[in-house]
Amino acid sequence: MDGELDIDAADQPPSVRVRLDARDLDYRLLQQLSRNSDLIEGRIELYVELSGAGATVRRLLGNADGRVTVIGGPGRISGRRLELWAADLIPTMLSPRWQRQNVTEMNCFVAHIGLKQGLATVEDLILDTQRITVAGGGMLNLETEAIDLLLAPRPKRPSFVSLANPVRIQGTLATPDVSVARLPSRRRLMRTGLLAGLINPAFLLVAFSDTGTGVANPCAAAIERAYETAEVDPR
């Protein structure tokens, strides 16, 4: 881990600038904040650069500018419901391997969050497993904790019996409301984007096709893009 913290207490309210670069960080250290340290196992890289002003953390985040980039490598997610979301439902449930294991093997998790005056825009979010790819994006108001997030799953193979419905999460972090959403047509996605810019349309078009992603492991491309966005040398 490497970082910097600058605080100018002469300003009213105090101004703060934070930079943090962390590699090989255990997911469970982050999950302890939510009192659930067993949901995901694995290692991540975390790159944070924030600046703002405020006498409290909430006030600081409410007007913060900067970025947060998360790059997670292979890991394991507790339970198997995620892969049923967009996988071939019957073959998956009948698979001997699926029946034996109570975990989902994750190839990667990548997300970039840009912040402007306390408004966090989630960009290029991707979670990839052996059977499905989930892409998404949205917005989070760090002052009010209002959230508007869309997650769209796609199987890696054409699926005839699946539960592959996108979901939209709205409300607040404390009381989120989850509802089924509908993706626009491919033509409209190319022309106008998705949900007024909540998700980068070019990213979705690369990640998904109409029936299956056709990509065994999109992680390399997603991770390379994340490094470029965060202006980090992967070494």
KEKOL-339519 format. One record per residue (C-alpha): chain; x, y, z; residue number from 0. Coordinates in steps of 0.2 Angstrom, whole numbers, plus 5000, padded with zeros to 4 digits. Each point is the difference from the previous one (the first is absolute). Example, Ala and Ser with C-alpha at 12.3 -4.5 7.8 and 13.67 -1.06 7.14 Angstrom:
<pases>
PASE:A:5062:4978:5039:0
PASE:A:5006:5017:4997:1
</pases>
This chain:
<pases>
PASE:A:5000:5000:5000:0
PASE:A:5006:5018:4996:1
PASE:A:4991:5016:5003:2
PASE:A:4999:5018:5005:3
PASE:A:4989:5010:5011:4
PASE:A:5000:5019:5000:5
PASE:A:4989:5011:5011:6
PASE:A:4999:5019:5000:7
PASE:A:4992:5004:5017:8
PASE:A:5002:5018:4996:9
PASE:A:4986:4999:4988:10
PASE:A:4982:5001:5007:11
PASE:A:4994:4986:4998:12
PASE:A:5017:4991:4999:13
PASE:A:5005:4994:4982:14
PASE:A:5006:4982:4998:15
PASE:A:5009:4991:4986:16
PASE:A:5002:4981:5001:17
PASE:A:5010:4988:4989:18
PASE:A:5001:4982:5003:19
PASE:A:5007:4986:4989:20
PASE:A:4998:4982:5007:21
PASE:A:5004:4984:4992:22
PASE:A:4997:4982:5005:23
PASE:A:4987:5006:5013:24
PASE:A:4988:4986:5007:25
PASE:A:4982:5003:4996:26
PASE:A:4996:4995:5018:27
PASE:A:5008:5015:5007:28
PASE:A:4987:5011:4990:29
PASE:A:4986:4989:5004:30
PASE:A:5003:5001:5019:31
PASE:A:4992:5018:4999:32
PASE:A:4984:4991:4996:33
PASE:A:5002:4986:5013:34
PASE:A:5001:4987:4986:35
PASE:A:5017:4994:4997:36
PASE:A:4996:4984:4991:37
PASE:A:4990:5006:4985:38
PASE:A:5015:5001:4988:39
PASE:A:5017:4992:5002:40
PASE:A:5015:5007:4989:41
PASE:A:5011:5015:4997:42
PASE:A:4998:5017:4993:43
PASE:A:5009:5015:4995:44
PASE:A:4993:5017:5006:45
PASE:A:5004:5017:4993:46
PASE:A:4993:5015:5008:47
PASE:A:5002:5019:4997:48
PASE:A:4988:5012:5009:49
PASE:A:5000:5018:5004:50
PASE:A:4987:5010:5009:51
PASE:A:4995:5011:5016:52
PASE:A:4990:4996:5015:53
PASE:A:5001:4999:5019:54
PASE:A:4993:4982:4999:55
PASE:A:5002:4985:4989:56
PASE:A:4982:5002:4994:57
PASE:A:5003:5018:4995:58
PASE:A:5017:4996:4992:59
PASE:A:4992:4987:4989:60
PASE:A:4985:5011:4996:61
PASE:A:5011:5012:4990:62
PASE:A:5015:4988:4995:63
PASE:A:5008:5000:4983:64
PASE:A:5011:4986:4994:65
PASE:A:4999:4981:4996:66
PASE:A:5000:4983:5007:67
PASE:A:5006:4985:4990:68
PASE:A:4998:4982:5005:69
PASE:A:5008:4985:4991:70
PASE:A:4997:4983:5008:71
PASE:A:5008:4984:4993:72
PASE:A:4994:4982:5002:73
PASE:A:4989:4996:5015:74
PASE:A:4985:4991:5008:75
PASE:A:4983:5007:5004:76
PASE:A:4990:4991:5013:77
PASE:A:4984:4991:4992:78
PASE:A:4995:4996:4982:79
PASE:A:4985:5011:4997:80
PASE:A:5010:5012:4990:81
PASE:A:5004:4988:4986:82
PASE:A:4982:4995:4999:83
PASE:A:4995:5018:4996:84
PASE:A:5006:4999:4982:85
PASE:A:5006:4982:4998:86
PASE:A:4992:4986:4990:87
PASE:A:4988:4996:5015:88
PASE:A:4997:4981:4997:89
PASE:A:5018:4995:4995:90
PASE:A:5007:5010:5014:91
PASE:A:4989:4992:5013:92
PASE:A:5004:4983:4994:93
PASE:A:5018:5002:4999:94
PASE:A:5009:4989:5012:95
PASE:A:5013:5013:5004:96
PASE:A:4987:5013:5003:97
PASE:A:4991:4988:5012:98
PASE:A:5016:4996:5010:99
PASE:A:5006:5018:5002:100
PASE:A:4991:5014:5011:101
PASE:A:5011:5013:4993:102
PASE:A:5001:5010:4983:103
PASE:A:5018:5001:4992:104
PASE:A:5003:5018:4996:105
PASE:A:5012:5005:4986:106
PASE:A:5001:5019:5004:107
PASE:A:4991:5015:5006:108
PASE:A:5004:5017:4993:109
PASE:A:4992:5017:5003:110
PASE:A:5005:5018:4998:111
PASE:A:4991:5014:5010:112
PASE:A:5002:5018:4995:113
PASE:A:4995:5013:5013:114
PASE:A:4994:5018:4996:115
PASE:A:4993:5011:5014:116
PASE:A:4995:4985:5010:117
PASE:A:4991:4991:4986:118
PASE:A:5008:4983:4997:119
PASE:A:4998:4993:4982:120
PASE:A:5003:4981:4999:121
PASE:A:5008:4997:4983:122
PASE:A:5005:4984:4992:123
PASE:A:4995:4988:5014:124
PASE:A:5003:4982:4995:125
PASE:A:4999:4984:5010:126
PASE:A:5005:4984:4991:127
PASE:A:4997:4982:5005:128
PASE:A:5002:4983:4990:129
PASE:A:4983:5001:4994:130
PASE:A:4994:5018:4999:131
PASE:A:5006:5018:4998:132
PASE:A:4991:5014:5010:133
PASE:A:5003:5018:4994:134
PASE:A:4993:5016:5008:135
PASE:A:5001:5017:5005:136
PASE:A:4990:5014:5008:137
PASE:A:5001:5015:5012:138
PASE:A:5002:5002:5019:139
PASE:A:4998:5016:5009:140
PASE:A:5012:4999:5015:141
PASE:A:4991:5014:5010:142
PASE:A:4983:4993:4999:143
PASE:A:5004:4982:4997:144
PASE:A:4988:4999:4985:145
PASE:A:5004:4987:4988:146
PASE:A:4995:4996:4982:147
PASE:A:5009:4984:4993:148
PASE:A:4997:4989:4986:149
PASE:A:5007:4982:4999:150
PASE:A:4998:4990:4984:151
PASE:A:5005:4981:5000:152
PASE:A:5004:4990:4984:153
PASE:A:5005:4982:4998:154
PASE:A:5016:4995:4991:155
PASE:A:4990:4988:4989:156
PASE:A:4983:5003:4992:157
PASE:A:4987:4996:5014:158
PASE:A:4983:4994:4996:159
PASE:A:4994:4998:5019:160
PASE:A:5007:5013:5011:161
PASE:A:4996:5014:5012:162
PASE:A:5010:5013:4991:163
PASE:A:4990:5015:5004:164
PASE:A:5010:5016:5003:165
PASE:A:4996:5008:5017:166
PASE:A:4999:5018:5005:167
PASE:A:5004:5005:5018:168
PASE:A:4993:5017:5006:169
PASE:A:4996:5008:5017:170
PASE:A:5014:5002:5013:171
PASE:A:5014:4989:5006:172
PASE:A:4991:4997:5016:173
PASE:A:4983:4995:4991:174
PASE:A:5004:4995:4982:175
PASE:A:4986:4995:4988:176
PASE:A:5003:4987:4987:177
PASE:A:4989:4998:4985:178
PASE:A:5001:4991:4983:179
PASE:A:5006:5012:4986:180
PASE:A:5001:4998:4981:181
PASE:A:5015:5003:4989:182
PASE:A:4996:5011:4985:183
PASE:A:5002:4993:4983:184
PASE:A:5018:4999:4993:185
PASE:A:4996:5014:4987:186
PASE:A:4994:5012:5014:187
PASE:A:5014:4995:5011:188
PASE:A:5013:5005:4987:189
PASE:A:4990:5016:4996:190
PASE:A:4996:5007:5017:191
PASE:A:5009:4990:5013:192
PASE:A:4991:4991:5015:193
PASE:A:4989:5009:5013:194
PASE:A:5006:5017:4995:195
PASE:A:5018:4996:5002:196
PASE:A:5000:4989:5015:197
PASE:A:5010:4987:4991:198
PASE:A:5013:5002:4987:199
PASE:A:4992:4994:4984:200
PASE:A:5016:4995:4992:201
PASE:A:5005:4990:5014:202
PASE:A:4984:4990:5000:203
PASE:A:5001:4997:4982:204
PASE:A:5017:4993:5002:205
PASE:A:4995:4989:5015:206
PASE:A:4984:4993:4993:207
PASE:A:4991:4993:4985:208
PASE:A:4982:4997:4999:209
PASE:A:5000:4982:5006:210
PASE:A:5017:4997:5008:211
PASE:A:5016:5009:5002:212
PASE:A:5010:4988:4990:213
PASE:A:5015:5005:5011:214
PASE:A:5008:4986:5011:215
PASE:A:5009:5013:5011:216
PASE:A:4998:5019:4997:217
PASE:A:5011:5004:5015:218
PASE:A:5016:5004:4991:219
PASE:A:4992:5014:4990:220
PASE:A:4990:5007:5015:221
PASE:A:5015:5000:5011:222
PASE:A:5011:5009:4987:223
PASE:A:4987:5013:4998:224
PASE:A:4999:5003:5018:225
PASE:A:5019:5002:5002:226
PASE:A:4999:5013:4986:227
PASE:A:4985:5009:5008:228
PASE:A:5009:5000:5017:229
PASE:A:5016:5006:4992:230
PASE:A:5009:4985:5008:231
PASE:A:5015:4990:4994:232
PASE:A:4995:4982:5003:233
PASE:A:5019:4995:5001:234
</pases>
